[in-house]
């Protein structure tokens, strides 16, 4: 039985970034690759500003799908990115141990592809009592049909789907937070630019 959902906070949430690899990105068709990179980098940067632990992993990077996108590697600041062979990252014990080591039970998950690399770990994590949410616009997949099928499956299973910016500002919680402008800058969204301009005008 699943526990009732509680709010995400800086103290209970971790971010899982799964398989944002250059080889897989060449097949993305449900959004532009530039948008995908922008969104997952924004997620990673905002998570770091908020002090959320990030667990990153690839699959078969030396034999099939290549390294993590350089923009994301830079945003992660040189942190460890483990590699595995399993399709479902949750079937790789070191990955699960790294998630457990964060001591967080709310998981924001982004993966490429959405319906496999994000969804399967989300399903497995919930089976073990975690509260996963998939940041769909920091994922990507290989056709509109696969995106729709993935959404339908998660919806049927009761697993939440949201977007990366909403999740980060929900955790931030208050625009009076001293880190608010840094969070909005990390998100790099049009409203974030406006926020900065307004704040600058008010400070004059």
Protein Blocks (a to p, Z undefined) as FASTA:
>chain_A
ZZddddddfklcccddehiafklmmmpckbcfklmmmmmmmmmmmmmmnopacddddehk
llmnopadfklmmmnnopacdddfbfblmlpmklmmmmmmnopabdcdddddfklmmmmm
mmmmmmnopacdddfklgccfbfklmmmmmmmmmmnopacddfklmmmmmnopakbmklm
mmmmmnopaklmmmmmmmmmmmZZ
